[in-house]
Amino acid sequence: MLSNSDPCEKDPTNTFFDDLYDGFHIQRLSIFRSVCSIAEKRKPVNELLIRNY
């Protein structure tokens, strides 16, 4: 299992991970990241969860 930020959030035509992990189980999740130094800019982002099981 691996996770990665979803490039489709910024560019819907970017299918890099969908193509690379074709045949795997790919879930798109909305998660909240609290890494941004400006609290007002913290917001949910899309994350990929990719599994081979």
mmCIF entry with sequence, helices, sheets and N, C-alpha, C, O atoms, coordinates in Angstrom:
data_MODEL
# 
_entry.id   MODEL 
# 
_entity.id                         1 
_entity.type                       polymer 
_entity.pdbx_number_of_molecules   1 
# 
_entity_poly.entity_id                      1 
_entity_poly.type                           'polypeptide(L)' 
_entity_poly.nstd_linkage                   no 
_entity_poly.nstd_monomer                   no 
_entity_poly.pdbx_seq_one_letter_code       MLSNSDPCEKDPTNTFFDDLYDGFHIQRLSIFRSVCSIAEKRKPVNELLIRNY 
_entity_poly.pdbx_seq_one_letter_code_can   MLSNSDPCEKDPTNTFFDDLYDGFHIQRLSIFRSVCSIAEKRKPVNELLIRNY 
_entity_poly.pdbx_strand_id                 A 
# 
loop_
_entity_poly_seq.entity_id 
_entity_poly_seq.num 
_entity_poly_seq.mon_id 
_entity_poly_seq.hetero 
1 1  MET n 
1 2  LEU n 
1 3  SER n 
1 4  ASN n 
1 5  SER n 
1 6  ASP n 
1 7  PRO n 
1 8  CYS n 
1 9  GLU n 
1 10 LYS n 
1 11 ASP n 
1 12 PRO n 
1 13 THR n 
1 14 ASN n 
1 15 THR n 
1 16 PHE n 
1 17 PHE n 
1 18 ASP n 
1 19 ASP n 
1 20 LEU n 
1 21 TYR n 
1 22 ASP n 
1 23 GLY n 
1 24 PHE n 
1 25 HIS n 
1 26 ILE n 
1 27 GLN n 
1 28 ARG n 
1 29 LEU n 
1 30 SER n 
1 31 ILE n 
1 32 PHE n 
1 33 ARG n 
1 34 SER n 
1 35 VAL n 
1 36 CYS n 
1 37 SER n 
1 38 ILE n 
1 39 ALA n 
1 40 GLU n 
1 41 LYS n 
1 42 ARG n 
1 43 LYS n 
1 44 PRO n 
1 45 VAL n 
1 46 ASN n 
1 47 GLU n 
1 48 LEU n 
1 49 LEU n 
1 50 ILE n 
1 51 ARG n 
1 52 ASN n 
1 53 TYR n 
# 
_struct_asym.id          A 
_struct_asym.entity_id   1 
# 
loop_
_struct_conf.conf_type_id 
_struct_conf.id 
_struct_conf.pdbx_PDB_helix_id 
_struct_conf.beg_label_comp_id 
_struct_conf.beg_label_asym_id 
_struct_conf.beg_label_seq_id 
_struct_conf.pdbx_beg_PDB_ins_code 
_struct_conf.end_label_comp_id 
_struct_conf.end_label_asym_id 
_struct_conf.end_label_seq_id 
_struct_conf.pdbx_end_PDB_ins_code 
_struct_conf.beg_auth_comp_id 
_struct_conf.beg_auth_asym_id 
_struct_conf.beg_auth_seq_id 
_struct_conf.end_auth_comp_id 
_struct_conf.end_auth_asym_id 
_struct_conf.end_auth_seq_id 
_struct_conf.pdbx_PDB_helix_class 
_struct_conf.details 
_struct_conf.pdbx_PDB_helix_length 
HELX_P HELX_P1 AA1 PRO A 7  ? GLU A 9  ? PRO A 7  GLU A 9  5 ? 3 
HELX_P HELX_P2 AA2 PHE A 16 ? LEU A 20 ? PHE A 16 LEU A 20 1 ? 5 
HELX_P HELX_P3 AA3 ALA A 39 ? LYS A 41 ? ALA A 39 LYS A 41 5 ? 3 
# 
_struct_conf_type.id          HELX_P 
_struct_conf_type.criteria    ? 
_struct_conf_type.reference   ? 
# 
_struct_sheet.id               AA1 
_struct_sheet.type             ? 
_struct_sheet.number_strands   3 
_struct_sheet.details          ? 
# 
loop_
_struct_sheet_order.sheet_id 
_struct_sheet_order.range_id_1 
_struct_sheet_order.range_id_2 
_struct_sheet_order.offset 
_struct_sheet_order.sense 
AA1 1 2 ? anti-parallel 
AA1 2 3 ? anti-parallel 
# 
loop_
_struct_sheet_range.sheet_id 
_struct_sheet_range.id 
_struct_sheet_range.beg_label_comp_id 
_struct_sheet_range.beg_label_asym_id 
_struct_sheet_range.beg_label_seq_id 
_struct_sheet_range.pdbx_beg_PDB_ins_code 
_struct_sheet_range.end_label_comp_id 
_struct_sheet_range.end_label_asym_id 
_struct_sheet_range.end_label_seq_id 
_struct_sheet_range.pdbx_end_PDB_ins_code 
_struct_sheet_range.beg_auth_comp_id 
_struct_sheet_range.beg_auth_asym_id 
_struct_sheet_range.beg_auth_seq_id 
_struct_sheet_range.end_auth_comp_id 
_struct_sheet_range.end_auth_asym_id 
_struct_sheet_range.end_auth_seq_id 
AA1 1 LEU A 2  ? SER A 5  ? LEU A 2  SER A 5  
AA1 2 PRO A 44 ? ARG A 51 ? PRO A 44 ARG A 51 
AA1 3 HIS A 25 ? PHE A 32 ? HIS A 25 PHE A 32 
# 
loop_
_atom_site.group_PDB 
_atom_site.id 
_atom_site.type_symbol 
_atom_site.label_atom_id 
_atom_site.label_alt_id 
_atom_site.label_comp_id 
_atom_site.label_asym_id 
_atom_site.label_entity_id 
_atom_site.label_seq_id 
_atom_site.pdbx_PDB_ins_code 
_atom_site.Cartn_x 
_atom_site.Cartn_y 
_atom_site.Cartn_z 
_atom_site.occupancy 
_atom_site.B_iso_or_equiv 
_atom_site.pdbx_formal_charge 
_atom_site.auth_seq_id 
_atom_site.auth_comp_id 
_atom_site.auth_asym_id 
_atom_site.auth_atom_id 
_atom_site.pdbx_PDB_model_num 
ATOM 1   N N  . MET A 1 1  ? 0.855   -1.165 0.000   1.00 0.00 ? 1  MET A N  1 
ATOM 2   C CA . MET A 1 1  ? 0.000   0.000  0.000   1.00 0.00 ? 1  MET A CA 1 
ATOM 3   C C  . MET A 1 1  ? 0.899   1.225  0.000   1.00 0.00 ? 1  MET A C  1 
ATOM 4   O O  . MET A 1 1  ? 1.943   1.250  0.653   1.00 0.00 ? 1  MET A O  1 
ATOM 5   N N  . LEU A 1 2  ? 0.478   2.235  -0.740  1.00 0.00 ? 2  LEU A N  1 
ATOM 6   C CA . LEU A 1 2  ? 1.199   3.500  -0.731  1.00 0.00 ? 2  LEU A CA 1 
ATOM 7   C C  . LEU A 1 2  ? 0.206   4.641  -0.858  1.00 0.00 ? 2  LEU A C  1 
ATOM 8   O O  . LEU A 1 2  ? -0.930  4.445  -1.289  1.00 0.00 ? 2  LEU A O  1 
ATOM 9   N N  . SER A 1 3  ? 0.636   5.812  -0.485  1.00 0.00 ? 3  SER A N  1 
ATOM 10  C CA . SER A 1 3  ? -0.208  6.997  -0.647  1.00 0.00 ? 3  SER A CA 1 
ATOM 11  C C  . SER A 1 3  ? 0.627   8.096  -1.284  1.00 0.00 ? 3  SER A C  1 
ATOM 12  O O  . SER A 1 3  ? 1.852   8.122  -1.168  1.00 0.00 ? 3  SER A O  1 
ATOM 13  N N  . ASN A 1 4  ? -0.062  8.990  -1.951  1.00 0.00 ? 4  ASN A N  1 
ATOM 14  C CA . ASN A 1 4  ? 0.591   10.106 -2.625  1.00 0.00 ? 4  ASN A CA 1 
ATOM 15  C C  . ASN A 1 4  ? -0.443  11.190 -2.832  1.00 0.00 ? 4  ASN A C  1 
ATOM 16  O O  . ASN A 1 4  ? -1.638  10.909 -2.927  1.00 0.00 ? 4  ASN A O  1 
ATOM 17  N N  . SER A 1 5  ? 0.014   12.432 -2.901  1.00 0.00 ? 5  SER A N  1 
ATOM 18  C CA . SER A 1 5  ? -0.933  13.496 -3.215  1.00 0.00 ? 5  SER A CA 1 
ATOM 19  C C  . SER A 1 5  ? -1.435  13.279 -4.643  1.00 0.00 ? 5  SER A C  1 
ATOM 20  O O  . SER A 1 5  ? -0.706  12.772 -5.496  1.00 0.00 ? 5  SER A O  1 
ATOM 21  N N  . ASP A 1 6  ? -2.659  13.660 -4.888  1.00 0.00 ? 6  ASP A N  1 
ATOM 22  C CA . ASP A 1 6  ? -3.314  13.419 -6.177  1.00 0.00 ? 6  ASP A CA 1 
ATOM 23  C C  . ASP A 1 6  ? -3.028  14.566 -7.141  1.00 0.00 ? 6  ASP A C  1 
ATOM 24  O O  . ASP A 1 6  ? -3.518  15.676 -6.932  1.00 0.00 ? 6  ASP A O  1 
ATOM 25  N N  . PRO A 1 7  ? -2.243  14.321 -8.194  1.00 0.00 ? 7  PRO A N  1 
ATOM 26  C CA . PRO A 1 7  ? -1.937  15.401 -9.138  1.00 0.00 ? 7  PRO A CA 1 
ATOM 27  C C  . PRO A 1 7  ? -3.160  15.854 -9.937  1.00 0.00 ? 7  PRO A C  1 
ATOM 28  O O  . PRO A 1 7  ? -3.149  16.943 -10.511 1.00 0.00 ? 7  PRO A O  1 
ATOM 29  N N  . CYS A 1 8  ? -4.206  15.043 -9.981  1.00 0.00 ? 8  CYS A N  1 
ATOM 30  C CA . CYS A 1 8  ? -5.431  15.414 -10.707 1.00 0.00 ? 8  CYS A CA 1 
ATOM 31  C C  . CYS A 1 8  ? -6.145  16.589 -10.048 1.00 0.00 ? 8  CYS A C  1 
ATOM 32  O O  . CYS A 1 8  ? -6.979  17.241 -10.676 1.00 0.00 ? 8  CYS A O  1 
ATOM 33  N N  . GLU A 1 9  ? -5.824  16.859 -8.799  1.00 0.00 ? 9  GLU A N  1 
ATOM 34  C CA . GLU A 1 9  ? -6.475  17.975 -8.110  1.00 0.00 ? 9  GLU A CA 1 
ATOM 35  C C  . GLU A 1 9  ? -6.112  19.297 -8.783  1.00 0.00 ? 9  GLU A C  1 
ATOM 36  O O  . GLU A 1 9  ? -6.962  20.177 -8.927  1.00 0.00 ? 9  GLU A O  1 
ATOM 37  N N  . LYS A 1 10 ? -4.852  19.438 -9.195  1.00 0.00 ? 10 LYS A N  1 
ATOM 38  C CA . LYS A 1 10 ? -4.417  20.671 -9.848  1.00 0.00 ? 10 LYS A CA 1 
ATOM 39  C C  . LYS A 1 10 ? -4.521  20.585 -11.368 1.00 0.00 ? 10 LYS A C  1 
ATOM 40  O O  . LYS A 1 10 ? -4.751  21.595 -12.033 1.00 0.00 ? 10 LYS A O  1 
ATOM 41  N N  . ASP A 1 11 ? -4.356  19.398 -11.912 1.00 0.00 ? 11 ASP A N  1 
ATOM 42  C CA . ASP A 1 11 ? -4.409  19.201 -13.360 1.00 0.00 ? 11 ASP A CA 1 
ATOM 43  C C  . ASP A 1 11 ? -5.208  17.936 -13.656 1.00 0.00 ? 11 ASP A C  1 
ATOM 44  O O  . ASP A 1 11 ? -4.659  16.837 -13.591 1.00 0.00 ? 11 ASP A O  1 
ATOM 45  N N  . PRO A 1 12 ? -6.483  18.068 -13.977 1.00 0.00 ? 12 PRO A N  1 
ATOM 46  C CA . PRO A 1 12 ? -7.342  16.894 -14.216 1.00 0.00 ? 12 PRO A CA 1 
ATOM 47  C C  . PRO A 1 12 ? -6.864  15.985 -15.351 1.00 0.00 ? 12 PRO A C  1 
ATOM 48  O O  . PRO A 1 12 ? -7.291  14.834 -15.438 1.00 0.00 ? 12 PRO A O  1 
ATOM 49  N N  . THR A 1 13 ? -5.991  16.484 -16.212 1.00 0.00 ? 13 THR A N  1 
ATOM 50  C CA . THR A 1 13 ? -5.486  15.654 -17.318 1.00 0.00 ? 13 THR A CA 1 
ATOM 51  C C  . THR A 1 13 ? -4.269  14.832 -16.911 1.00 0.00 ? 13 THR A C  1 
ATOM 52  O O  . THR A 1 13 ? -3.812  13.992 -17.686 1.00 0.00 ? 13 THR A O  1 
ATOM 53  N N  . ASN A 1 14 ? -3.736  15.056 -15.715 1.00 0.00 ? 14 ASN A N  1 
ATOM 54  C CA . ASN A 1 14 ? -2.561  14.334 -15.236 1.00 0.00 ? 14 ASN A CA 1 
ATOM 55  C C  . ASN A 1 14 ? -2.996  12.962 -14.713 1.00 0.00 ? 14 ASN A C  1 
ATOM 56  O O  . ASN A 1 14 ? -3.514  12.849 -13.602 1.00 0.00 ? 14 ASN A O  1 
ATOM 57  N N  . THR A 1 15 ? -2.785  11.945 -15.507 1.00 0.00 ? 15 THR A N  1 
ATOM 58  C CA . THR A 1 15 ? -3.175  10.572 -15.145 1.00 0.00 ? 15 THR A CA 1 
ATOM 59  C C  . THR A 1 15 ? -1.958  9.697  -14.860 1.00 0.00 ? 15 THR A C  1 
ATOM 60  O O  . THR A 1 15 ? -2.023  8.476  -15.006 1.00 0.00 ? 15 THR A O  1 
ATOM 61  N N  . PHE A 1 16 ? -0.859  10.311 -14.458 1.00 0.00 ? 16 PHE A N  1 
ATOM 62  C CA . PHE A 1 16 ? 0.386   9.584  -14.251 1.00 0.00 ? 16 PHE A CA 1 
ATOM 63  C C  . PHE A 1 16 ? 0.209   8.370  -13.340 1.00 0.00 ? 16 PHE A C  1 
ATOM 64  O O  . PHE A 1 16 ? 0.578   7.256  -13.714 1.00 0.00 ? 16 PHE A O  1 
ATOM 65  N N  . PHE A 1 17 ? -0.355  8.577  -12.144 1.00 0.00 ? 17 PHE A N  1 
ATOM 66  C CA . PHE A 1 17 ? -0.496  7.469  -11.193 1.00 0.00 ? 17 PHE A CA 1 
ATOM 67  C C  . PHE A 1 17 ? -1.546  6.463  -11.651 1.00 0.00 ? 17 PHE A C  1 
ATOM 68  O O  . PHE A 1 17 ? -1.391  5.264  -11.421 1.00 0.00 ? 17 PHE A O  1 
ATOM 69  N N  . ASP A 1 18 ? -2.603  6.930  -12.289 1.00 0.00 ? 18 ASP A N  1 
ATOM 70  C CA . ASP A 1 18 ? -3.619  6.012  -12.816 1.00 0.00 ? 18 ASP A CA 1 
ATOM 71  C C  . ASP A 1 18 ? -3.007  5.087  -13.868 1.00 0.00 ? 18 ASP A C  1 
ATOM 72  O O  . ASP A 1 18 ? -3.320  3.898  -13.920 1.00 0.00 ? 18 ASP A O  1 
ATOM 73  N N  . ASP A 1 19 ? -2.134  5.646  -14.701 1.00 0.00 ? 19 ASP A N  1 
ATOM 74  C CA . ASP A 1 19 ? -1.475  4.846  -15.736 1.00 0.00 ? 19 ASP A CA 1 
ATOM 75  C C  . ASP A 1 19 ? -0.409  3.929  -15.141 1.00 0.00 ? 19 ASP A C  1 
ATOM 76  O O  . ASP A 1 19 ? -0.318  2.755  -15.501 1.00 0.00 ? 19 ASP A O  1 
ATOM 77  N N  . LEU A 1 20 ? 0.396   4.472  -14.231 1.00 0.00 ? 20 LEU A N  1 
ATOM 78  C CA . LEU A 1 20 ? 1.495   3.705  -13.630 1.00 0.00 ? 20 LEU A CA 1 
ATOM 79  C C  . LEU A 1 20 ? 0.977   2.513  -12.829 1.00 0.00 ? 20 LEU A C  1 
ATOM 80  O O  . LEU A 1 20 ? 1.561   1.431  -12.869 1.00 0.00 ? 20 LEU A O  1 
ATOM 81  N N  . TYR A 1 21 ? -0.119  2.716  -12.104 1.00 0.00 ? 21 TYR A N  1 
ATOM 82  C CA . TYR A 1 21 ? -0.657  1.667  -11.242 1.00 0.00 ? 21 TYR A CA 1 
ATOM 83  C C  . TYR A 1 21 ? -1.942  1.072  -11.801 1.00 0.00 ? 21 TYR A C  1 
ATOM 84  O O  . TYR A 1 21 ? -2.837  0.686  -11.049 1.00 0.00 ? 21 TYR A O  1 
ATOM 85  N N  . ASP A 1 22 ? -2.025  1.000  -13.110 1.00 0.00 ? 22 ASP A N  1 
ATOM 86  C CA . ASP A 1 22 ? -3.175  0.372  -13.754 1.00 0.00 ? 22 ASP A CA 1 
ATOM 87  C C  . ASP A 1 22 ? -3.277  -1.077 -13.280 1.00 0.00 ? 22 ASP A C  1 
ATOM 88  O O  . ASP A 1 22 ? -2.286  -1.807 -13.301 1.00 0.00 ? 22 ASP A O  1 
ATOM 89  N N  . GLY A 1 23 ? -4.452  -1.490 -12.859 1.00 0.00 ? 23 GLY A N  1 
ATOM 90  C CA . GLY A 1 23 ? -4.647  -2.838 -12.345 1.00 0.00 ? 23 GLY A CA 1 
ATOM 91  C C  . GLY A 1 23 ? -4.602  -2.904 -10.825 1.00 0.00 ? 23 GLY A C  1 
ATOM 92  O O  . GLY A 1 23 ? -4.967  -3.923 -10.240 1.00 0.00 ? 23 GLY A O  1 
ATOM 93  N N  . PHE A 1 24 ? -4.158  -1.830 -10.179 1.00 0.00 ? 24 PHE A N  1 
ATOM 94  C CA . PHE A 1 24 ? -4.146  -1.757 -8.719  1.00 0.00 ? 24 PHE A CA 1 
ATOM 95  C C  . PHE A 1 24 ? -5.451  -1.119 -8.252  1.00 0.00 ? 24 PHE A C  1 
ATOM 96  O O  . PHE A 1 24 ? -6.189  -0.546 -9.053  1.00 0.00 ? 24 PHE A O  1 
ATOM 97  N N  . HIS A 1 25 ? -5.727  -1.219 -6.973  1.00 0.00 ? 25 HIS A N  1 
ATOM 98  C CA . HIS A 1 25 ? -6.900  -0.571 -6.384  1.00 0.00 ? 25 HIS A CA 1 
ATOM 99  C C  . HIS A 1 25 ? -6.502  0.857  -6.008  1.00 0.00 ? 25 HIS A C  1 
ATOM 100 O O  . HIS A 1 25 ? -5.632  1.058  -5.161  1.00 0.00 ? 25 HIS A O  1 
ATOM 101 N N  . ILE A 1 26 ? -7.136  1.837  -6.633  1.00 0.00 ? 26 ILE A N  1 
ATOM 102 C CA . ILE A 1 26 ? -6.818  3.242  -6.370  1.00 0.00 ? 26 ILE A CA 1 
ATOM 103 C C  . ILE A 1 26 ? -8.046  3.920  -5.775  1.00 0.00 ? 26 ILE A C  1 
ATOM 104 O O  . ILE A 1 26 ? -9.126  3.910  -6.365  1.00 0.00 ? 26 ILE A O  1 
ATOM 105 N N  . GLN A 1 27 ? -7.863  4.504  -4.605  1.00 0.00 ? 27 GLN A N  1 
ATOM 106 C CA . GLN A 1 27 ? -8.917  5.277  -3.939  1.00 0.00 ? 27 GLN A CA 1 
ATOM 107 C C  . GLN A 1 27 ? -8.471  6.721  -3.861  1.00 0.00 ? 27 GLN A C  1 
ATOM 108 O O  . GLN A 1 27 ? -7.305  7.009  -3.589  1.00 0.00 ? 27 GLN A O  1 
ATOM 109 N N  . ARG A 1 28 ? -9.396  7.618  -4.097  1.00 0.00 ? 28 ARG A N  1 
ATOM 110 C CA . ARG A 1 28 ? -9.126  9.039  -3.904  1.00 0.00 ? 28 ARG A CA 1 
ATOM 111 C C  . ARG A 1 28 ? -9.835  9.471  -2.625  1.00 0.00 ? 28 ARG A C  1 
ATOM 112 O O  . ARG A 1 28 ? -11.042 9.283  -2.467  1.00 0.00 ? 28 ARG A O  1 
ATOM 113 N N  . LEU A 1 29 ? -9.051  10.057 -1.713  1.00 0.00 ? 29 LEU A N  1 
ATOM 114 C CA . LEU A 1 29 ? -9.563  10.469 -0.416  1.00 0.00 ? 29 LEU A CA 1 
ATOM 115 C C  . LEU A 1 29 ? -9.357  11.962 -0.224  1.00 0.00 ? 29 LEU A C  1 
ATOM 116 O O  . LEU A 1 29 ? -8.384  12.533 -0.717  1.00 0.00 ? 29 LEU A O  1 
ATOM 117 N N  . SER A 1 30 ? -10.261 12.577 0.480   1.00 0.00 ? 30 SER A N  1 
ATOM 118 C CA . SER A 1 30 ? -10.092 13.972 0.872   1.00 0.00 ? 30 SER A CA 1 
ATOM 119 C C  . SER A 1 30 ? -9.546  13.978 2.288   1.00 0.00 ? 30 SER A C  1 
ATOM 120 O O  . SER A 1 30 ? -10.183 13.472 3.212   1.00 0.00 ? 30 SER A O  1 
ATOM 121 N N  . ILE A 1 31 ? -8.353  14.556 2.454   1.00 0.00 ? 31 ILE A N  1 
ATOM 122 C CA . ILE A 1 31 ? -7.726  14.592 3.773   1.00 0.00 ? 31 ILE A CA 1 
ATOM 123 C C  . ILE A 1 31 ? -7.390  16.033 4.134   1.00 0.00 ? 31 ILE A C  1 
ATOM 124 O O  . ILE A 1 31 ? -7.319  16.899 3.262   1.00 0.00 ? 31 ILE A O  1 
ATOM 125 N N  . PHE A 1 32 ? -7.188  16.280 5.403   1.00 0.00 ? 32 PHE A N  1 
ATOM 126 C CA . PHE A 1 32 ? -6.822  17.611 5.866   1.00 0.00 ? 32 PHE A CA 1 
ATOM 127 C C  . PHE A 1 32 ? -5.353  17.603 6.254   1.00 0.00 ? 32 PHE A C  1 
ATOM 128 O O  . PHE A 1 32 ? -4.920  16.788 7.068   1.00 0.00 ? 32 PHE A O  1 
ATOM 129 N N  . ARG A 1 33 ? -4.596  18.512 5.670   1.00 0.00 ? 33 ARG A N  1 
ATOM 130 C CA . ARG A 1 33 ? -3.180  18.642 6.029   1.00 0.00 ? 33 ARG A CA 1 
ATOM 131 C C  . ARG A 1 33 ? -2.987  19.905 6.833   1.00 0.00 ? 33 ARG A C  1 
ATOM 132 O O  . ARG A 1 33 ? -3.501  20.965 6.477   1.00 0.00 ? 33 ARG A O  1 
ATOM 133 N N  . SER A 1 34 ? -2.263  19.794 7.893   1.00 0.00 ? 34 SER A N  1 
ATOM 134 C CA . SER A 1 34 ? -2.023  20.963 8.735   1.00 0.00 ? 34 SER A CA 1 
ATOM 135 C C  . SER A 1 34 ? -0.560  21.388 8.672   1.00 0.00 ? 34 SER A C  1 
ATOM 136 O O  . SER A 1 34 ? 0.022   21.781 9.684   1.00 0.00 ? 34 SER A O  1 
ATOM 137 N N  . VAL A 1 35 ? 0.032   21.309 7.480   1.00 0.00 ? 35 VAL A N  1 
ATOM 138 C CA . VAL A 1 35 ? 1.442   21.625 7.311   1.00 0.00 ? 35 VAL A CA 1 
ATOM 139 C C  . VAL A 1 35 ? 1.651   23.081 6.904   1.00 0.00 ? 35 VAL A C  1 
ATOM 140 O O  . VAL A 1 35 ? 2.713   23.642 7.174   1.00 0.00 ? 35 VAL A O  1 
ATOM 141 N N  . CYS A 1 36 ? 0.690   23.687 6.280   1.00 0.00 ? 36 CYS A N  1 
ATOM 142 C CA . CYS A 1 36 ? 0.809   25.058 5.792   1.00 0.00 ? 36 CYS A CA 1 
ATOM 143 C C  . CYS A 1 36 ? 1.080   26.019 6.948   1.00 0.00 ? 36 CYS A C  1 
ATOM 144 O O  . CYS A 1 36 ? 0.437   25.935 7.995   1.00 0.00 ? 36 CYS A O  1 
ATOM 145 N N  . SER A 1 37 ? 2.028   26.925 6.755   1.00 0.00 ? 37 SER A N  1 
ATOM 146 C CA . SER A 1 37 ? 2.385   27.856 7.828   1.00 0.00 ? 37 SER A CA 1 
ATOM 147 C C  . SER A 1 37 ? 1.299   28.895 8.085   1.00 0.00 ? 37 SER A C  1 
ATOM 148 O O  . SER A 1 37 ? 1.238   29.475 9.169   1.00 0.00 ? 37 SER A O  1 
ATOM 149 N N  . ILE A 1 38 ? 0.443   29.132 7.095   1.00 0.00 ? 38 ILE A N  1 
ATOM 150 C CA . ILE A 1 38 ? -0.651  30.094 7.254   1.00 0.00 ? 38 ILE A CA 1 
ATOM 151 C C  . ILE A 1 38 ? -1.929  29.307 7.509   1.00 0.00 ? 38 ILE A C  1 
ATOM 152 O O  . ILE A 1 38 ? -2.458  28.657 6.607   1.00 0.00 ? 38 ILE A O  1 
ATOM 153 N N  . ALA A 1 39 ? -2.418  29.369 8.735   1.00 0.00 ? 39 ALA A N  1 
ATOM 154 C CA . ALA A 1 39 ? -3.550  28.539 9.152   1.00 0.00 ? 39 ALA A CA 1 
ATOM 155 C C  . ALA A 1 39 ? -4.782  28.741 8.286   1.00 0.00 ? 39 ALA A C  1 
ATOM 156 O O  . ALA A 1 39 ? -5.528  27.789 8.057   1.00 0.00 ? 39 ALA A O  1 
ATOM 157 N N  . GLU A 1 40 ? -5.015  29.956 7.799   1.00 0.00 ? 40 GLU A N  1 
ATOM 158 C CA . GLU A 1 40 ? -6.196  30.237 6.980   1.00 0.00 ? 40 GLU A CA 1 
ATOM 159 C C  . GLU A 1 40 ? -6.152  29.518 5.634   1.00 0.00 ? 40 GLU A C  1 
ATOM 160 O O  . GLU A 1 40 ? -7.194  29.307 5.014   1.00 0.00 ? 40 GLU A O  1 
ATOM 161 N N  . LYS A 1 41 ? -4.974  29.144 5.182   1.00 0.00 ? 41 LYS A N  1 
ATOM 162 C CA . LYS A 1 41 ? -4.831  28.465 3.887   1.00 0.00 ? 41 LYS A CA 1 
ATOM 163 C C  . LYS A 1 41 ? -4.889  26.947 4.005   1.00 0.00 ? 41 LYS A C  1 
ATOM 164 O O  . LYS A 1 41 ? -4.860  26.247 2.993   1.00 0.00 ? 41 LYS A O  1 
ATOM 165 N N  . ARG A 1 42 ? -4.969  26.437 5.216   1.00 0.00 ? 42 ARG A N  1 
ATOM 166 C CA . ARG A 1 42 ? -5.065  24.992 5.405   1.00 0.00 ? 42 ARG A CA 1 
ATOM 167 C C  . ARG A 1 42 ? -6.450  24.529 4.971   1.00 0.00 ? 42 ARG A C  1 
ATOM 168 O O  . ARG A 1 42 ? -7.465  25.080 5.398   1.00 0.00 ? 42 ARG A O  1 
ATOM 169 N N  . LYS A 1 43 ? -6.476  23.514 4.121   1.00 0.00 ? 43 LYS A N  1 
ATOM 170 C CA . LYS A 1 43 ? -7.749  23.032 3.599   1.00 0.00 ? 43 LYS A CA 1 
ATOM 171 C C  . LYS A 1 43 ? -7.609  21.561 3.232   1.00 0.00 ? 43 LYS A C  1 
ATOM 172 O O  . LYS A 1 43 ? -6.494  21.051 3.125   1.00 0.00 ? 43 LYS A O  1 
ATOM 173 N N  . PRO A 1 44 ? -8.724  20.884 3.042   1.00 0.00 ? 44 PRO A N  1 
ATOM 174 C CA . PRO A 1 44 ? -8.655  19.485 2.596   1.00 0.00 ? 44 PRO A CA 1 
ATOM 175 C C  . PRO A 1 44 ? -8.037  19.390 1.209   1.00 0.00 ? 44 PRO A C  1 
ATOM 176 O O  . PRO A 1 44 ? -8.257  20.255 0.360   1.00 0.00 ? 44 PRO A O  1 
ATOM 177 N N  . VAL A 1 45 ? -7.268  18.340 0.987   1.00 0.00 ? 45 VAL A N  1 
ATOM 178 C CA . VAL A 1 45 ? -6.665  18.060 -0.313  1.00 0.00 ? 45 VAL A CA 1 
ATOM 179 C C  . VAL A 1 45 ? -6.961  16.610 -0.683  1.00 0.00 ? 45 VAL A C  1 
ATOM 180 O O  . VAL A 1 45 ? -7.326  15.804 0.173   1.00 0.00 ? 45 VAL A O  1 
ATOM 181 N N  . ASN A 1 46 ? -6.803  16.294 -1.938  1.00 0.00 ? 46 ASN A N  1 
ATOM 182 C CA . ASN A 1 46 ? -7.025  14.921 -2.391  1.00 0.00 ? 46 ASN A CA 1 
ATOM 183 C C  . ASN A 1 46 ? -5.744  14.113 -2.262  1.00 0.00 ? 46 ASN A C  1 
ATOM 184 O O  . ASN A 1 46 ? -4.649  14.591 -2.560  1.00 0.00 ? 46 ASN A O  1 
ATOM 185 N N  . GLU A 1 47 ? -5.908  12.897 -1.818  1.00 0.00 ? 47 GLU A N  1 
ATOM 186 C CA . GLU A 1 47 ? -4.793  11.965 -1.630  1.00 0.00 ? 47 GLU A CA 1 
ATOM 187 C C  . GLU A 1 47 ? -5.152  10.662 -2.320  1.00 0.00 ? 47 GLU A C  1 
ATOM 188 O O  . GLU A 1 47 ? -6.314  10.255 -2.333  1.00 0.00 ? 47 GLU A O  1 
ATOM 189 N N  . LEU A 1 48 ? -4.151  10.009 -2.894  1.00 0.00 ? 48 LEU A N  1 
ATOM 190 C CA . LEU A 1 48 ? -4.347  8.697  -3.510  1.00 0.00 ? 48 LEU A CA 1 
ATOM 191 C C  . LEU A 1 48 ? -3.926  7.618  -2.530  1.00 0.00 ? 48 LEU A C  1 
ATOM 192 O O  . LEU A 1 48 ? -2.886  7.729  -1.882  1.00 0.00 ? 48 LEU A O  1 
ATOM 193 N N  . LEU A 1 49 ? -4.721  6.596  -2.425  1.00 0.00 ? 49 LEU A N  1 
ATOM 194 C CA . LEU A 1 49 ? -4.375  5.403  -1.677  1.00 0.00 ? 49 LEU A CA 1 
ATOM 195 C C  . LEU A 1 49 ? -4.351  4.274  -2.698  1.00 0.00 ? 49 LEU A C  1 
ATOM 196 O O  . LEU A 1 49 ? -5.378  3.943  -3.291  1.00 0.00 ? 49 LEU A O  1 
ATOM 197 N N  . ILE A 1 50 ? -3.177  3.686  -2.900  1.00 0.00 ? 50 ILE A N  1 
ATOM 198 C CA . ILE A 1 50 ? -2.982  2.674  -3.941  1.00 0.00 ? 50 ILE A CA 1 
ATOM 199 C C  . ILE A 1 50 ? -2.595  1.360  -3.279  1.00 0.00 ? 50 ILE A C  1 
ATOM 200 O O  . ILE A 1 50 ? -1.637  1.289  -2.509  1.00 0.00 ? 50 ILE A O  1 
ATOM 201 N N  . ARG A 1 51 ? -3.374  0.307  -3.601  1.00 0.00 ? 51 ARG A N  1 
ATOM 202 C CA . ARG A 1 51 ? -3.152  -1.009 -2.975  1.00 0.00 ? 51 ARG A CA 1 
ATOM 203 C C  . ARG A 1 51 ? -3.040  -2.085 -4.040  1.00 0.00 ? 51 ARG A C  1 
ATOM 204 O O  . ARG A 1 51 ? -3.635  -1.982 -5.113  1.00 0.00 ? 51 ARG A O  1 
ATOM 205 N N  . ASN A 1 52 ? -2.272  -3.112 -3.732  1.00 0.00 ? 52 ASN A N  1 
ATOM 206 C CA . ASN A 1 52 ? -2.191  -4.275 -4.614  1.00 0.00 ? 52 ASN A CA 1 
ATOM 207 C C  . ASN A 1 52 ? -2.939  -5.465 -4.013  1.00 0.00 ? 52 ASN A C  1 
ATOM 208 O O  . ASN A 1 52 ? -2.725  -6.602 -4.435  1.00 0.00 ? 52 ASN A O  1 
ATOM 209 N N  . TYR A 1 53 ? -3.787  -5.225 -3.062  1.00 0.00 ? 53 TYR A N  1 
ATOM 210 C CA . TYR A 1 53 ? -4.590  -6.290 -2.439  1.00 0.00 ? 53 TYR A CA 1 
ATOM 211 C C  . TYR A 1 53 ? -6.018  -5.854 -2.322  1.00 0.00 ? 53 TYR A C  1 
ATOM 212 O O  . TYR A 1 53 ? -6.855  -6.607 -1.824  1.00 0.00 ? 53 TYR A O  1 
# 
